[in-house]
Amino acid sequence: WDECIAGSVNGMVYAYSWYLDIVAHGWDALVADDYQSVFPLVHNVKFGIHYLYQPYFTQQLGLFSTGHITPELVSRFLDAIPAKFKYISIQLNTYLRVDYPSAKVIGRITHHLDLIETYPVLSGRYSTNTKRNISRAVAHGITISKGVTPMQMLDLKRESLIVPLKKKQFQMLTRIMTQSLERGVGQLLGAYTQRNELCASAFFLISNGKAIYLLASSGKEGLEQRAMFALVDHFINLHSETPLILDFEGSDIESIARFYKGFGATPCEYNRLVINRLPLILKIFRR
């Protein structure tokens, strides 16, 4: 399985078995041509009804293949989803194009930034507002370091959340960060004030030619001093001139999208797919 994801033209860290084992209540898969093409099925049961869902901290899944992917191939895999799954709500990866009349297809937006060019070229494309906020962080003495731990970041996340995450979600994040760092596919950066206090942090997953901006948190002081602008700029500088795409993981929310666009990132569409096979009397289930 993992060899297929590693060799796929559209492989993503979300699809590795170790990652799915963390985020999924349970998962099976559709497999074709001796693991040349695979399609993870993340599933659960509610009121006796089997359904497929998109797990937390996993923006995109769908079909992964070491060969050429066509809309027809995607449709064949969707046709093969077992009939026992009566409700399906999943998100496909940006590589996939789908024409599937029995599904409701909803466009979603992420933002990508190609890091192959030099840092002066990349930073020259920042918006005026982004440059101003980076300068503000520098003026406040914000420094960036790799020394932050997963627990420190999650403690900061707890303090800064308006809507708290569930205990289970924090446990997932702890496992994702710990295992990613152990496997060499995670990078955790912290922003520190002049008093050497952590005021912002971000966690990136780096795999299959992508650096995914999975999690970020800023305390009150970090927000005031624009620490996250300096942190993302540091990451871009660190990984410039490498064959990486920085995937900001969103967003459809304009204010957040503006932050990503300020670094020169461009919108990239992926699709949410909804298939409702429930009897009419059970349509309320999806609510």
Residue pairs with C-beta under 8 A, 6 or more apart in sequence:
1 17
1 29
1 35
1 38
2 16
2 17
2 18
3 35
4 35
4 36
4 37
4 38
4 64
4 65
4 66
5 11
5 12
5 15
5 16
5 38
5 64
5 208
6 208
7 66
8 15
8 64
8 65
8 66
8 208
9 65
9 66
9 67
9 68
9 69
9 95
10 64
10 65
10 69
10 93
10 94
10 95
10 96
11 64
11 207
11 208
12 60
12 61
12 64
12 93
12 207
12 208
12 210
12 212
13 19
13 180
13 185
13 205
13 206
13 207
13 208
13 210
13 212
14 20
14 23
14 58
14 59
14 60
14 61
15 38
15 40
15 61
15 64
16 207
18 179
18 183
19 58
19 176
19 179
20 27
20 40
20 42
20 55
20 58
21 27
22 172
22 175
22 176
22 179
23 42
23 55
23 56
23 57
23 58
23 172
23 176
24 42
24 43
24 55
25 42
25 43
25 44
25 55
26 42
26 43
26 44
27 40
27 41
27 42
27 43
28 40
28 41
28 43
29 38
29 39
29 40
29 41
30 38
30 39
30 41
30 77
30 80
30 81
31 37
31 38
31 39
32 38
32 77
33 67
36 65
36 66
36 67
37 63
37 64
37 65
37 66
37 67
37 73
37 77
38 63
38 64
38 65
39 62
39 63
39 64
39 77
39 80
40 61
41 52
41 81
41 85
42 52
42 53
42 54
42 55
42 58
42 61
42 90
43 50
43 51
43 52
43 53
43 85
44 50
44 51
44 53
45 51
46 285
47 285
49 86
49 87
49 278
49 282
49 285
50 84
50 85
50 86
51 85
51 86
51 87
51 88
51 89
52 81
52 85
52 87
52 88
52 89
52 90
53 89
53 90
54 61
54 89
54 90
54 91
54 272
56 169
56 172
57 169
57 172
57 173
57 176
57 214
57 215
59 91
59 110
59 212
59 249
59 250
59 270
60 91
60 92
60 93
60 94
60 110
60 270
61 90
61 91
61 92
61 93
62 74
62 90
62 91
62 92
62 93
62 96
63 69
63 73
63 74
63 77
63 92
63 93
63 96
64 93
65 73
69 95
69 96
71 97
71 98
71 99
74 92
74 96
74 97
74 98
74 100
75 98
75 99
75 100
78 98
78 100
78 103
78 273
78 275
81 88
81 275
83 277
85 277
86 276
86 277
86 278
86 282
87 275
87 276
87 277
87 278
87 285
87 286
88 103
88 273
88 274
88 275
88 276
88 277
89 272
89 273
89 274
89 286
90 272
90 273
91 108
91 270
91 271
91 272
91 273
92 98
92 270
92 271
92 272
92 273
93 270
94 110
94 112
94 268
94 269
94 270
96 270
96 271
98 105
98 271
98 273
100 273
102 275
103 273
103 274
103 275
104 273
104 274
104 275
104 276
105 271
105 272
105 273
106 271
106 272
106 273
106 274
107 269
107 270
107 271
107 272
108 252
108 269
108 270
108 271
108 272
109 250
109 251
109 252
109 257
109 267
109 268
109 269
109 270
110 247
110 248
110 249
110 250
110 251
110 267
110 268
110 269
110 270
111 247
111 248
111 250
111 251
111 257
111 260
111 261
111 265
111 266
111 267
111 268
112 245
112 246
112 247
112 248
112 265
112 266
112 268
113 122
113 236
113 245
113 246
113 248
113 260
113 263
113 264
113 265
113 266
114 244
114 245
114 246
115 122
115 211
115 236
115 239
115 240
115 241
115 242
115 243
115 244
115 245
115 246
116 241
116 242
116 243
116 244
117 240
117 241
118 240
118 241
119 236
119 237
119 240
119 241
122 236
122 240
122 264
123 131
123 233
123 236
123 237
125 263
125 264
126 134
126 233
126 262
126 263
126 264
127 261
127 262
129 262
130 229
130 262
130 263
133 226
133 229
134 226
134 229
134 230
134 233
136 225
136 226
136 229
137 191
137 225
137 226
137 227
137 229
137 230
138 230
140 193
140 194
140 225
140 226
141 193
141 194
142 191
142 192
142 193
142 199
142 225
142 226
142 227
142 230
143 191
143 192
144 189
144 190
144 191
144 192
144 230
144 231
144 234
145 189
145 190
145 192
146 187
146 188
146 189
146 190
147 190
148 188
148 189
148 190
148 198
148 201
149 188
150 173
150 174
150 177
150 178
150 181
150 188
150 203
151 174
152 190
152 198
152 201
153 177
153 188
153 190
153 201
153 203
153 215
153 217
154 170
154 173
154 174
156 198
156 199
156 200
156 201
156 217
156 218
156 219
157 165
157 170
157 173
157 215
157 217
158 164
158 165
158 170
159 219
160 217
160 218
160 219
160 220
165 173
173 215
176 186
176 205
176 214
177 186
177 188
177 203
177 215
179 186
180 186
180 203
180 205
181 188
185 205
185 206
185 207
186 203
186 204
186 205
186 206
187 203
187 204
187 206
187 211
187 235
188 201
188 202
188 203
188 204
189 201
189 202
189 203
189 204
189 231
189 234
189 235
190 198
190 200
190 201
190 231
191 198
191 199
191 200
191 201
191 222
191 227
191 228
191 230
191 231
192 198
192 199
193 199
193 221
193 225
197 221
198 219
199 218
199 219
199 221
199 222
199 225
199 227
200 216
200 217
200 218
200 219
200 222
200 223
200 227
200 228
200 231
201 216
201 217
201 231
202 213
202 215
202 216
202 217
202 228
202 231
202 232
202 235
203 214
203 215
203 216
204 211
204 212
204 213
204 214
204 235
205 211
205 212
205 214
206 212
206 244
209 243
209 244
209 245
210 244
210 245
210 246
210 247
211 235
211 239
211 244
211 245
211 246
211 247
212 247
212 249
213 232
213 246
213 247
213 248
213 249
214 249
216 228
218 227
218 228
221 227
222 228
228 259
232 263
233 263
235 246
236 246
236 263
239 246
246 265
248 260
248 265
250 256
250 257
250 260
251 257
251 260
257 267
276 283
276 286
278 285
278 286
